[in-house]
Amino acid sequence: MPVWDCLPILLRRVQRVTQRIRLSIIVGCILSASCASESGQSTFDFSPTPEAETWPKPPEIERYAYAGELIGEADFQTMQSKVGTGVRSILRAIAGLVVGKRQYQELRRPVYGFTETDGSLVVADMSLKAVVKIKLDQAKFLVWRLAADKEAFEAPSAVVSDGSGGVYVSDAEKAEIFHLSANGQPIGRFGSESLKRPLGLAREPYFGDIFVADAGDHTVKKFSATGTLLDVFGGPGVAEGRFNTPTHMTYHDGGLYVSDTFNFRIQKMTAQGETILVFGKNGLSIGDLARPKGIAIGGDGRIYVIESLFGRLLVFDPAGHLLMTLTGEGQYAPKFYLPSGVWTDASGRVFVADMFNGRVVAYQELTPLNGEGVYAETP
């Protein structure tokens, strides 16, 4: 065969070799990133970028910045800060075709959470039927499925720190509170004789008492750290101190805040059950509480409330007056789809369990409140 007749065949072979080399380089980058993640060398940080979306928009003073989202293990990549989400997805797809698709663990229906002192997130996931501990500094995604010895969670609804590294978890279907150690091992349980449908949890830090929002009989029940029932607050009704399906709670600076969901309001109580603040009403306007769920306390005592029905994060001053709202219903960040829990950390970040979008979304507080409970005029 003449040499020139062989040229097309040679060129095609060269092109194939070149393509394989390129794919090998791409896969190598992906695998090296994955290995870095598995070895704990990759980290994830909720920090706003200079281009991050803010609320409100300039020229008004920016009060909050979007700090990112976390879905699962695939977010722990060394390429995270350099490559966009869409590009990362394409690269993972190519890697999957060549070397087999890696199965990443992900959140599915996160409903509740808190941040530990080391920055780790602990999240109750209703669809996974598990508690997930996400160690951001080590790129570890730990899934704890056992509520007790050889007994799995059915509907983990809330999780709260026990003050010693472990956690308490409410299970709505099992109608009990379960105690897990710092490494996720079951070490105790209580409430089976008194709870009907436990949802929200809160812990009083000094005595270690545990408050449980029991939607099954419209009460808040107070337990000792060892599981002894100490008191019962409320009961069905619309008067102050009564509840209609309490769901989420938080304890802050001597106050127990309860989302009284189907009374469309927030109630703040003392640790002894005395009501000291009530705000909210049903309605369609921004600031109304058609389905209040998650509740948390942020910088300067501002109150964050998840308005789940319309997918909003509402911000109130310490007296319950609306300051502003963040986002609205939607599929893509920073929008929400039936959000559930909200919590804060010591760095002024606000985390939302965006339940039906299967992720945790974070914001950064940018400005404080002044002495009158409104936003300061400068950062």
C-alpha distance (Angstrom), angle and dihedral (degrees) to the residues before:
residue distance angle dihedral
M1 . . .
P2 3.83 . .
V3 3.80 115.0 .
W4 3.82 93.6 -117.2
D5 3.82 89.9 56.2
C6 3.79 88.8 58.1
L7 3.80 94.5 52.6
P8 3.87 97.2 85.8
I9 3.81 90.9 51.1
L10 3.79 91.7 47.6
L11 3.81 91.8 48.4
R12 3.80 92.0 51.2
R13 3.81 90.3 50.4
V14 3.78 91.0 49.6
Q15 3.82 90.2 50.1
R16 3.80 91.1 51.0
V17 3.79 92.4 49.5
T18 3.82 90.2 48.0
Q19 3.80 91.4 50.7
R20 3.79 91.1 49.9
I21 3.78 91.1 50.2
R22 3.81 90.8 50.8
L23 3.80 92.0 48.4
S24 3.80 90.2 48.1
I25 3.80 90.2 53.5
I26 3.81 92.2 49.1
V27 3.79 93.0 45.9
G28 3.79 90.1 46.3
C29 3.80 90.2 54.4
I30 3.79 91.3 48.7
L31 3.77 94.0 46.2
S32 3.79 92.6 46.3
A33 3.80 89.0 51.7
S34 3.78 89.7 48.7
C35 3.78 91.9 48.4
A36 3.78 90.3 48.9
S37 3.77 88.0 52.8
E38 3.79 93.7 49.7
S39 3.80 92.8 47.7
G40 3.80 91.2 53.0
Q41 3.81 94.8 -112.1
S42 3.78 94.1 117.4
T43 3.79 119.9 72.4
F44 3.77 136.7 -171.2
D45 3.77 123.0 -140.6
F46 3.79 130.2 -172.3
S47 3.79 98.7 -140.7
P48 3.82 127.8 138.2
T49 3.79 116.0 -114.8
P50 3.82 120.7 -137.9
E51 3.82 87.6 -103.0
A52 3.83 94.6 48.8
E53 3.80 118.8 134.0
T54 3.80 112.8 -104.7
W55 3.81 137.7 -162.0
P56 2.92 123.6 -104.2
K57 3.79 104.0 19.9
P58 3.81 122.5 -116.4
P59 2.97 136.6 -67.3
E60 3.81 81.4 49.0
I61 3.79 116.6 74.5
E62 3.79 109.2 -85.7
R63 3.81 110.6 -123.1
Y64 3.82 102.1 175.1
A65 3.80 137.2 24.1
Y66 3.78 128.2 -157.5
A67 3.81 106.8 -110.3
G68 3.81 101.8 -174.2
E69 3.78 143.7 -93.4
L70 3.77 135.9 -99.0
I71 3.79 124.8 -152.7
G72 3.79 104.2 162.5
E73 3.78 149.9 -62.8
A74 3.78 94.0 -34.4
D75 3.81 88.4 69.7
F76 3.79 89.7 65.0
Q77 3.79 96.7 85.5
T78 3.77 129.5 129.8
M79 3.83 86.2 -135.2
Q80 3.80 91.1 59.8
S81 3.80 97.7 101.8
K82 3.80 93.7 41.6
V83 3.78 106.4 40.7
G84 3.80 127.2 53.7
T85 3.78 123.1 -119.8
G86 3.81 93.9 -106.6
V87 3.80 93.1 50.6
R88 3.81 91.3 48.1
S89 3.79 89.5 52.8
I90 3.81 91.5 52.3
L91 3.80 92.1 48.8
R92 3.80 91.3 49.5
A93 3.79 90.1 50.1
I94 3.82 91.1 52.2
A95 3.80 90.2 47.9
G96 3.77 89.6 50.5
L97 3.79 92.3 53.8
V98 3.77 92.3 50.9
V99 3.80 105.8 36.5
G100 3.80 104.2 12.1
K101 3.76 128.0 -86.5
R102 3.79 116.3 -78.2
Q103 3.78 114.7 -133.9
Y104 3.79 107.4 -128.1
Q105 3.79 120.2 -162.7
E106 3.79 113.3 -124.2
L107 3.76 141.9 179.3
R108 3.80 113.6 -101.5
R109 3.80 110.8 177.9
P110 3.81 108.7 0.5
V111 3.79 109.7 -172.7
Y112 3.78 108.3 167.4
G113 3.79 140.6 7.5
F114 3.78 151.9 151.8
T115 3.79 138.6 -151.9
E116 3.79 120.8 -115.3
T117 3.79 122.4 -139.1
D118 3.83 91.2 -100.7
G119 3.82 90.8 55.2
S120 3.81 96.8 -102.5
L121 3.80 116.9 142.4
V122 3.80 120.4 -133.4
V123 3.81 112.6 -163.2
A124 3.81 134.3 -179.2
D125 3.80 109.1 -140.3
M126 3.79 115.6 -164.1
S127 3.82 96.2 -166.1
L128 3.80 95.3 45.8
K129 3.81 87.7 46.8
A130 3.76 86.6 -138.2
V131 3.77 148.5 95.6
V132 3.80 112.2 -110.7
K133 3.79 122.1 -154.1
I134 3.80 112.6 -162.9
K135 3.81 112.5 -165.1
L136 3.79 101.5 -161.6
D137 3.81 96.4 -173.0
Q138 3.81 92.3 52.5
A139 3.81 99.8 35.0
K140 3.79 91.6 -123.8
F141 3.80 125.5 149.2
L142 3.81 107.9 -166.1
V143 3.81 121.5 -172.3
W144 3.80 118.9 -159.2
R145 3.81 112.0 -167.2
L146 3.80 102.8 163.8
A147 3.79 118.5 92.4
A148 3.78 93.1 178.1
D149 3.79 138.1 -9.2
K150 3.84 106.7 -43.6
E151 3.81 89.1 -16.1
A152 3.80 121.2 113.1
F153 3.77 128.4 -150.7
E154 3.80 115.4 -99.5
A155 3.81 104.1 -172.0
P156 3.81 113.0 -1.1
S157 3.79 102.5 -166.1
A158 3.80 106.2 172.4
V159 3.77 140.6 6.4
V160 3.80 130.6 -160.9
S161 3.80 134.9 175.5
D162 3.80 118.4 -98.9
G163 3.81 89.9 -148.2
S164 3.82 93.3 -112.4
G165 3.80 103.5 70.5
G166 3.79 96.6 -81.2
V167 3.80 129.4 95.5
Y168 3.78 142.2 -132.2
V169 3.81 116.2 -137.3
S170 3.80 128.1 -165.8
D171 3.79 117.7 -147.6
A172 3.81 113.2 -160.6
E173 3.80 95.4 -161.9
K174 3.79 98.1 42.7
A175 3.82 89.3 43.6
E176 3.79 93.1 -140.8
I177 3.79 142.0 104.3
F178 3.80 115.9 -121.1
H179 3.79 127.3 -157.7
L180 3.82 119.4 -146.0
S181 3.79 128.2 -173.2
A182 3.81 124.5 -123.3
N183 3.81 90.0 -87.0
G184 3.79 94.5 47.0
Q185 3.79 99.4 -98.8
P186 3.84 117.0 145.3
I187 3.81 110.4 -111.9
G188 3.81 105.1 161.0
R189 3.79 150.5 -8.3
F190 3.80 138.0 -159.8
G191 3.80 144.7 166.3
S192 3.80 101.5 63.8
E193 3.81 92.6 125.1
S194 3.81 96.8 48.5
L195 3.82 110.2 25.5
K196 3.79 125.2 86.3
R197 3.82 106.3 173.6
P198 3.81 111.1 -6.6
L199 3.79 115.2 -164.7
G200 3.81 120.8 151.9
L201 3.79 124.8 42.5
A202 3.79 133.8 -163.1
R203 3.79 132.3 172.4
E204 3.80 129.4 -146.8
P205 3.82 103.0 -139.1
Y206 3.83 101.7 -149.9
F207 3.82 101.4 52.4
G208 3.80 95.3 17.3
D209 3.81 94.0 -126.0
I210 3.82 115.4 165.7
F211 3.81 121.9 -137.9
V212 3.80 118.0 -157.4
A213 3.81 126.1 -165.5
D214 3.79 103.2 -141.0
A215 3.80 107.2 -162.7
G216 3.79 90.2 180.0
D217 3.81 94.8 73.4
H218 3.85 100.0 13.4
T219 3.79 95.7 -111.9
V220 3.78 141.5 119.2
K221 3.79 112.4 -130.0
K222 3.78 124.2 -157.6
F223 3.82 119.9 -149.2
S224 3.77 133.1 -179.5
A225 3.80 118.2 -116.4
T226 3.80 87.9 -98.0
G227 3.80 93.5 53.3
T228 3.80 102.9 -98.9
L229 3.80 113.4 145.8
L230 3.81 107.1 -119.3
D231 3.80 105.7 170.9
V232 3.80 145.8 -12.8
F233 3.81 122.7 -139.5
G234 3.77 128.1 -161.3
G235 3.77 129.1 -13.7
P236 3.80 130.9 -155.6
G237 3.79 116.4 -35.7
V238 3.79 147.0 84.1
A239 3.81 100.8 -107.8
E240 3.79 119.1 104.5
G241 3.78 109.5 -78.1
R242 3.82 92.5 27.3
F243 3.82 124.9 100.3
N244 3.76 143.7 -148.3
T245 3.81 107.5 -160.1
P246 3.79 104.1 -29.2
T247 3.81 108.3 -154.6
H248 3.82 117.3 167.6
M249 3.79 133.0 27.7
T250 3.78 144.1 177.6
Y251 3.80 134.0 -173.2
H252 3.78 120.3 -141.7
D253 3.80 134.3 164.8
G254 3.80 95.9 -22.0
G255 3.81 95.8 -40.5
L256 3.79 129.7 107.9
Y257 3.82 110.1 -152.3
V258 3.82 115.9 -158.8
S259 3.80 129.1 -170.7
D260 3.80 101.1 -137.4
T261 3.78 89.4 -163.9
F262 3.79 105.6 -173.8
N263 3.76 92.8 36.5
F264 3.83 83.5 58.1
R265 3.78 94.9 -131.5
I266 3.79 148.9 92.5
Q267 3.79 121.1 -115.2
K268 3.80 123.2 -162.2
M269 3.80 114.7 -158.9
T270 3.77 139.0 175.7
A271 3.79 120.0 -111.1
Q272 3.82 86.2 -98.3
G273 3.81 93.5 56.7
E274 3.81 101.0 -101.8
T275 3.82 112.6 144.5
I276 3.82 112.5 -127.0
L277 3.83 103.4 164.4
V278 3.81 135.7 23.3
F279 3.80 126.1 178.9
G280 3.79 140.0 157.8
K281 3.79 138.6 61.1
N282 3.79 140.0 -154.7
G283 3.78 116.6 -91.3
L284 3.79 148.2 108.2
S285 3.80 99.2 -104.0
I286 3.80 122.9 101.7
G287 3.78 106.3 -91.1
D288 3.80 94.7 33.2
L289 3.81 117.2 116.3
A290 3.79 108.2 -131.1
R291 3.84 92.1 155.7
P292 3.81 111.0 3.9
K293 3.78 112.0 -172.0
G294 3.79 126.5 146.4
I295 3.80 117.4 43.4
A296 3.80 131.2 -175.1
I297 3.79 140.4 162.4
G298 3.79 120.0 -124.1
G299 3.77 139.2 179.1
D300 3.82 116.0 -25.4
G301 3.80 91.0 5.9
R302 3.81 96.8 -66.8
I303 3.80 112.1 161.2
Y304 3.80 122.0 -130.7
V305 3.79 118.4 -158.5
I306 3.79 128.2 -177.7
E307 3.81 110.6 -135.8
S308 3.78 93.9 -160.6
L309 3.80 101.2 -177.2
F310 3.81 93.8 62.0
G311 3.80 97.2 28.0
R312 3.80 98.5 -115.4
L313 3.77 137.3 143.5
L314 3.80 106.6 -146.3
V315 3.79 124.1 -160.8
F316 3.83 119.7 -152.3
D317 3.79 131.3 -179.7
P318 3.83 118.3 -116.5
A319 3.81 90.1 -88.4
G320 3.80 93.7 54.5
H321 3.82 99.5 -101.3
L322 3.81 116.3 141.8
L323 3.79 114.1 -108.0
M324 3.81 101.6 173.2
T325 3.79 145.9 -43.3
L326 3.79 130.7 -119.3
T327 3.81 122.6 -144.3
G328 3.78 129.6 -36.6
E329 3.78 140.1 -128.7
G330 3.81 117.2 -40.6
Q331 3.79 147.1 113.3
Y332 3.79 103.1 -112.6
A333 3.79 128.0 65.8
P334 2.92 129.2 -59.1
K335 3.82 88.6 24.4
F336 3.81 121.7 87.5
Y337 3.80 136.1 -135.0
L338 3.82 112.0 -158.5
P339 3.82 95.3 -32.2
S340 3.78 116.4 -159.8
G341 3.81 122.1 -179.4
V342 3.80 132.7 29.7
W343 3.80 130.7 -169.8
T344 3.80 139.9 165.6
D345 3.79 137.4 -142.5
A346 3.79 137.0 -148.2
S347 3.82 91.8 -95.9
G348 3.79 94.3 65.0
R349 3.79 95.1 -101.5
V350 3.80 123.4 142.5
F351 3.82 118.9 -151.7
V352 3.80 125.7 -160.8
A353 3.80 125.5 -162.9
D354 3.81 96.6 -139.2
M355 3.78 92.3 -161.7
F356 3.80 106.9 -170.9
N357 3.80 92.7 36.5
G358 3.80 88.0 56.0
R359 3.79 97.8 -130.8
V360 3.78 148.2 94.4
V361 3.82 114.6 -116.5
A362 3.81 123.2 -162.7
Y363 3.80 136.1 -158.2
Q364 3.79 131.5 -172.2
E365 3.80 122.8 -133.8
L366 3.81 108.2 -128.6
T367 3.80 104.7 179.3
P368 3.82 133.9 35.3
L369 3.77 128.9 -130.5
N370 3.78 117.9 -105.4
G371 3.79 125.5 -129.3
E372 3.80 91.6 -82.4
G373 3.80 93.6 58.3
V374 3.80 97.0 -105.2
Y375 3.78 129.9 108.6
A376 3.77 117.2 -76.9
E377 3.80 116.0 -114.7
T378 3.80 94.0 -121.9
P379 3.82 133.1 37.0
